[in-house]
Amino acid sequence: MASRPSKRGNGYATSAVAAMVEAAVLDPSVDALTAETAVQNLASQAVLERNGFARASTRIDVEDGEVIGWARRLT
């Protein structure tokens, strides 16, 4: 699902990921978070970087092509 241009750049995705990270930090059973983005999805990569994720890997997905794996340790 594509976002509408008027909703881009307002920090909604960054805030949503921050809320998920905050919830995960409060759960003692979670010690790390992972995510994947398409190589060409620079906006999503920036959202993850702003929330403390680091590039961890790359792989080829049959549907999306090359994707970047991201990780963030919570402990």
C-alpha positions in Angstrom: 0.0 0.0 0.0 1.5 3.3 -1.1 1.3 6.3 1.2 -0.2 9.6 0.0 2.4 12.3 -0.7 0.6 14.6 1.7 1.3 12.1 4.6 5.0 11.7 3.8 7.7 13.6 5.7 5.6 14.3 8.8 7.4 11.8 11.1 4.5 9.4 11.4 6.6 6.3 10.6 9.4 7.4 12.8 7.1 7.9 15.7 5.3 4.6 15.1 8.6 2.7 15.1 9.8 4.6 18.2 6.6 3.5 20.0 7.2 -0.1 19.0 10.8 0.1 20.2 9.6 1.6 23.5 7.1 -1.2 24.0 9.8 -3.8 23.2 12.2 -2.3 25.7 9.5 -2.8 28.4 9.2 -6.5 27.6 11.9 -8.5 29.3 11.6 -11.4 26.9 12.7 -9.2 23.9 16.4 -8.5 23.6 16.6 -7.4 20.0 14.5 -6.2 17.1 14.9 -6.9 13.4 13.5 -5.3 10.2 14.0 -5.5 6.5 13.8 -2.8 3.8 14.2 -2.9 0.0 17.5 -1.4 -1.0 15.7 1.4 -2.9 13.4 2.3 0.0 15.6 5.2 1.4 12.7 6.7 3.5 12.2 3.4 5.5 15.9 3.1 5.9 16.1 6.6 7.4 13.2 5.7 9.8 15.1 2.7 11.1 18.4 4.6 11.4 16.6 7.4 13.4 15.3 4.7 15.8 18.7 3.2 16.5 18.7 0.3 14.0 21.9 -0.7 12.2 22.4 -2.5 8.9 23.1 -6.1 9.7 22.8 -8.1 6.4 21.5 -8.2 2.8 19.7 -10.9 1.0 17.7 -11.5 -2.2 14.0 -11.8 -1.8 12.0 -13.4 -4.7 9.4 -10.7 -4.6 11.3 -7.6 -3.6 14.8 -8.2 -4.9 17.7 -7.2 -2.7 16.7 -6.3 0.8 18.7 -4.9 3.8 18.4 -6.6 7.2 18.4 -4.2 10.1 18.9 -5.0 13.8 18.7 -3.1 17.1 19.8 -4.7 20.4 17.7 -3.7 23.4 19.9 -5.0 26.2 
